[in-house]
Each structure stands twice: as C-alpha cells, then as structure tokens.
C-alpha cells in the first residue's frame, strides 16, 4: 500500500514538473479569480463557503 502511494506521488510530481511551464500561468489566474470571488462574497455579507 505504501509503495502504491509512493509511486502515485512520484508520477504526480513528474507531471507537475512537465506541466508547470504550460499551466503555471493558468493556475495563478484561477487562484486570483477564486480570491476575488471570495472577497466579493464576504463584502456582500454572504457566506463565502456556500
């Protein structure tokens, strides 16, 4: 079981190394959008987690 988890983490790490150049900017844009939506919901007085 521990070996399977280690292999999965290694594969995900390698995928991260290969795709960080292509998807790095896109992930940052998604994070910024998520933070903006969160702040707007807080400012409007809504529950930001629903």
N, C-alpha and C positions, 0 to 999 in steps of 0.2 A: 504493500500500500504506500509506504513512504517512498519507494522507488518510483512509482507511478506519479506521485505528486512532484517529485524532483524532476522527472522528465517533462511533465506538463509545464512546470515553471521555466525550465530551460528553453523549451520551444517558444513559450510566450516572450521570454527575454530576447531570443534571437529575432522573433517577428518584430519586436519593439525596436531593435537595432536597425532592422532593414527598412521599417516604415516611418521612422521618426522624421526623416527629411521630408517625406511626402505629406504626412498627415500632421506634422507638428504645428503648422500654422492653423490648420483647420480645427484642431483640438483647442488651441488657445482662443479662437473666435467663439467656439461653442461655450467655453468657460466664461468668457466675457458676457455673452448673451444670457447665460444662466444667472450670473451675478446681477445683471441689470434687471432681469425679470423678478428675481428675489427681492431686490431693493424696492422696486415699484410696488410689489405686493405688500411689503412692510409699510411703506409710506401711505398706501391707500387704506391701511388698517385691516387688511385681510390676513388670514392665517397663511404664512408663506409655505407651509409644508403640505398643504392640501392641493 
